[in-house]
Amino acid sequence: MRIGTPKEIKDNENRVGMTPAVAATLAQAGHEVTVERGAGSGCGFSDADYEAAGARVSDAAGAWASELVIKIKEPLETEYPYLTGQIVFTYFHLSGVSRSLTEALLDSRTTAVAYETVEDQQRRLPLLAPMSAVAGNMASIIGSYYLAKFNHGRGMLLGEVLGKQYGKAIVVGDGVVGRHAAKVAGSMGTRVVIFGRHPERAEELRRLAPNIEYALSSEDNLLQHMPDTDLLVGAALIRGARVPHIVSEAMVRRMPEGSVIVDVSIDQGGCVATSRPTSHSDPVYSEHGVTHYCVTNMPGAYPRTSTFALTEATLPYAVRIADAGVEALLADPGLAKGINTYKGYVTCEAVAEALALTARYRTLDSIEH
């Protein structure tokens, strides 16, 4: 199979969909691998590294002219003309992006395989987990940074000083992002309250650090905690779907002047009513006196770590797709969950509902293969 990896063009996105080691694995299996010139430079991989691994280095058009395209982020508008019905394996987050991308995928009959909706045998999300972990780790660190007075923050350092705890962080969501954010904030020595809908996880989460509390996610509970919250981390997730606004504008109004919101769930629309997408070049804005950080590709800030963690997870799936094509996707129920568009139809119901494209929705087994 012809396999290509283009250079990412999203703002300050320095991750790459294929490391030289991944390229070598695929090339040694007999596949033709093409990497766009400079694609790995942000991670410290040179074009020569890819050539030594058996890949061909080309321009963007050459990388996209492949049967399987392996990326990191969703195609941007300038990349739509490259969509020609191939398999594109990347993070799409279609429910949280503009409808135009989904329509471009449908019109080009592209098979969009979304990392974030692939499932394993335990119904976990193995390709979303690595970047969720990175973003969760980042959330508490970035939140603490923007609490600094020179960043127009409240001036509260999250952490322990001479045995006394300072600051309070609340985490909305008890999945991978929430656990990592809570663990980092708790390790700093600040008080952490993690809100979730899975009480059976409470004991496990409390064991992350002695200063972590668990609370059932409800409007009343959240409202009660807002007036003294320094940092709020949005970590909610609904598989493939747009995330509802768990934190209302009224709740944001109750937060202290100079407090900070880091909405990690912004890729899926954001779980805070006042959130809107930002970029690494322009990461924050203030709403009701609260700093909002809503960067849609947070792990891109640490591209080397993120690329290694992600490609380790994606490689086995990439090998299967390269070896058997669409048949590999259709034969594995968990991998088939990753297919969001196929042969001109939306095949993920949550995406169809979020983007009002139910007329173009079909189940995979109802489409002639």
C-alpha positions, 0 to 999 in steps of 0.5 A: 500500500502507498502510505503518506504522512504530510507535515501538520499545518495547524498553528504551532502543531509540531507533532508528526503522524509517523516517526522514522521508526514507524516508517521503517516498520511499514517500509520493511513490510513492503509498503511504499512510504512517503513523508512530506519534506520537514514533517518531522522537524518539530520533533527532531526528525530530519528528512535524512532520518526518514530516507534512512528508514526507507521512506521517500521524502516529497512535497505535500501533494506527494504525501497526500497522494497515498492510499493511506494518509497518517496524520495528527490533526484534522485536515484544514481547509487548504488541505481539502483539495488533497482529499481524494477518497483515500483512508485518512487516519488521524484525530478528526473530532468532527463533532467539535469542528466546522461542518465544512470538513465533514462535507469535504470528507463526504463529497470526496468519499474519503474514509475518515478513521478517527483516532478518538473513536477507535475502541479496544476489546474493553471498549476503552479508547486506546488512541485517545488515551495518550494525548488525553494523558498529555493534555491532562498533565499540561492542564494543571501546569498551564493553569498555575502559570496563568494564575500568576499576577503578571498574566492578569491572574489571581496571584495564587500559586497552586501548591504547598508552601512550608507544609501549608496548602494553597489554592484550589483546583476543580476538575470536571470529568473523571476519565483519563484527562481528569485523572492526570490533571488531578494527579498533577495538581494534587502532587503540587500540594493544592486542594483538588476536587474532581467531579465525575459521574462514576462513584465507583472510581472515587477510591481510586482517584483519592489514592492519586494524592491525599489532598484529592476529593471526589464529588458527584457532578451536579449543578448544585455541587459545582455551584457550591465550589465556584466562589473559591476555585482558582483553577477549573479544568474541563475534562468531560468526554462523550465518545464521538459527540459534542460535549454538553456545557456542564459548567454554565455561564452563571457558574463562571460568573461566580468564580473569583476575578483572575481565576483560570479555566483550562477547557481540555474538552474544547476539541469536542466543543468544550464543556464550559459555556464561555469556552471558544477555541484558541491557538498556541499563538493566541491561547487565552482570553478573559470572560467575566474576569476569568482567564480561559485557555482553550487551545485545541491541540494542547499536546502539540506544545510537547511534540516529541513526547506526544509523538512517541506516545501516540505513534506507539499506540497507533502503529499496530492499527496502521500496520493492519490497515496497510496490510489489509486496507478497508477490510481490516477496518470492517473486520474488527468491530473496535477499529470499525468504530473509528470510521466516521465517514465512508463512501460518502456517508457519515457512519458515526451517529453522534457526528451526524446528530451534532452536525445536523447531517442525519440525512447523510448517516448510514450504518456501516453494514448498510453500505455496499462494500 
